[in-house]
Amino acid sequence: MFSWLTRKKLRRRRELFCFWDGSKKRKLDPLTTWRAIHGDDEFRPDVHPELAEEGDAESLAVLLRAIKRAFKVEDYNEETGKGMTEAEQIVLYTSFCWYLDGIKKNISPSVISPSSTGPTLNDSNAKTTNDTSPSGSDSPEPSSAQPTPSGSESTQRAAS
């Protein structure tokens, strides 16, 4: 009875990156596109975008070529009116990066992540086969070598 609603929800959950390529709306698998960008022989995502933003012409050219390859877009053609301007290509890459950041922030825990019903540090009687500290003691308590808050945090706590 509600199969159409279930199908609609499943389609909505698909994490596809949508954009206008200058002639039509397109949808891409973000992981495939990410691999294309990061596997590019010429482009280095940790170097070229920053240098291009600083005005380096060669880095800008490398960035634009990588965008064309990864997203399979064409340059703007004045005669046909199709394709993307270089500025649109840069916006496409920036939007894709923002999109990936949003996905990373909204990822739910893995299905194979430890269950919340398992032992915790507060369970003094809970033991597993590896419940020994690096010093060899069997104490379930955390070591005293815990990082301490920075001066500003401890000052803020003392003031409140």
N, C-alpha and C positions, 0 to 999 in steps of 0.2 A: 504494500500500500504506500509506503513512504520511500520506495526505492529511488524515485527521482530526487528526493531530498538528500538521501545518502550519497548518490552520485554527484550532486551539486557540491556537497561538502567536501568530498574527496577531490574534486577538481579544484576547489578553492585552496586546498591544502598543498597542492603541487607547487613547489617552490621554483617557478620559472621566471626568468628575467625577461620583462617585456619592454620593447622600445620601438620607435619609429625609425626605419632605415632610410628614409628619404623617399620611399615609394609605397611602402606598406608596413603595417604593424607586424612585428616579429616576436617570437618567444624562443628563448634559449635555455638550455640546461646550464645553470650557473657553474656547476662543477666542471663540466666539459670546457666551458669558456675560460674558467680559472686555469685549468691545466694548459690550455692553448696559450694563454698569456705567460704563465710561469715556465712553460716548456719552450718558449720561443728562443731560437738560437741567437738572435740579435739583441733582443730586448731584455733589460734587467729592471724589474719593477722597483727595486730598492735604490736605483740610481737615476734612470732616465726621466721619470716624471718630475722629480725634484729639480734636476738640471734644466729640463724644458721650462719649468715654471720660472726659473731664474733667467731665462732668455737664451739658453744654449740652443742654437739652430740645429745642430746635428742631433742632439738628444730629442728635440721636438720631432725631427724627421723620423728617427727610430721609433718613437712612441706612436706616431701616426701610422707607420707601416705595420707595427704590431697590432694596433687597433683594427686595421683593415683585415689582417689575417685572422685574428681571434673572433671577431664579430661578423666577418664575411660581408663587409660593407664596401661600397664604392664611393669614390669622390663625386662631388656635385658636378652634374653635367648641365651647362647652361642651355643647350639645345633641347634636351628632354625634360629638364626641370627635376630630374630624379637624382638620387644620391645624397650624400651628406657633405656639408662644408667641413673644413678642418676644425672650426670652432665647435660644430655639432659633434664631431668625433671625439673631441676632448671632453665635452660634456657627457657623452655616452660612457666613456671610460670612468669619469668621476662618479657618475650615477651608479655604475656597476660596482665600484668600490664601496660606495655608501650602502648599496643594496646588500653586499656581502657582510658588511659590518652589522647591518640590521639582522641578518640571518644568524650571525654568530651570537648576538645578544639574546635571540629568541629560541635557541636550540634547547630542547628538553633533554633531560638526562637520558643516557643510553639505556636501552632495554636490559643490557647485561651489566649495568652498574650495580654495586653492592646494595642490598636491600636495607631499608631503614629499620628493619626489625633485628638486624644483626647486632653483635656486641659493639659498644661504644667505649670511649675512654673513661666514661663515668661509671661503667659497670665494673666494679672492683672484683667481682667473682668471675667475670668472663675471661676466658683464656683461649688462645689459639696456639698453634704449634710455634708461632714466631713471636710470642709475647715476652721476649727478653729485650732489654735495652742494650745498646752497643757496649755498655760496661759489663754486661753479663748478669745483671740483677734481674729478678723476676718481678720487680715492682711495676704495677699497672699505671702508676702515677707518672705524669709527664716529668721530664728532667727539669732541674732548676735552671738550666741554661736556656730558658725561654727568652725570646727577644723582648725587650722592654719598650714601652711606648716612647716616642720622641718627647723632648722637653716640652713642646707646646701642648701635646695631648695631656701629659701629666699635669701641667699647669692648669689647663682647662678643667680637668677633673677636680683638682683641688679647689678651684674657684667655685665650682657648683655644689 
